[in-house]
Amino acid sequence: MRKKGQLLGQPLIYVFALIAGAMILVWGIRTVMKLGDTAAAVEIGKFTSKLQSQVDQYLNFDEGSATEIKVSLPSKITHICFLDSAAGKKCMLDGKPCSIEDLDEAFATMAGTRTKSNFFFLPMNAYKLPPKEIKNLRVDAVAGNPACFRNNANKKFTLTSMGTYVSAS
């Protein structure tokens, strides 16, 4: 003899299993997306560390020694910029005049203040990473300040030893 309540209990178990499975799936997708952002932040950190070590290396080389650095970062980063907040403002993007406001509003605001940071990833809110200070690195203000470069495999910038500092152009 069957009890009447057993027929109603089984569908509830299936509904509960579907809800639990959906929650696990959503959690897994969010975790994978966060992992991708973490990997991108690590890549940016490695690029910054490599840049600092190359600046330190070229600081010890003869004046005029230069090297080209290829810009290759995660796709959320559209530009990198070097800024000397003490020098005049003549924005250059890949060697051509540009408007700071067109690049990023937060960067334009920061460029108008005195800051120790001299290396920026645009857009600034892409990975919520603060601007960096690369010690002994200055922008070639004659070539442009800020000097910005697009993030793609064909773009390069030059580090040049100037004796007491390294210039980025």
Secondary structure, 3 states (H helix, E strand, C coil): CCCCHHHHHHHHHHHHHHHHHHHHHHHHHHHHHHHHHHHHHHHHHHHHHHHHHHHHHHHCCCCCCEEEEECCCCCCCCEEEECCCCCCCECEECCEECCHHHHCHHHHHHHCCCCCCCEEEECCCCCCCCCECCCCEEECCCCCECEEEECCCCCEEEEEECCCCEEEC
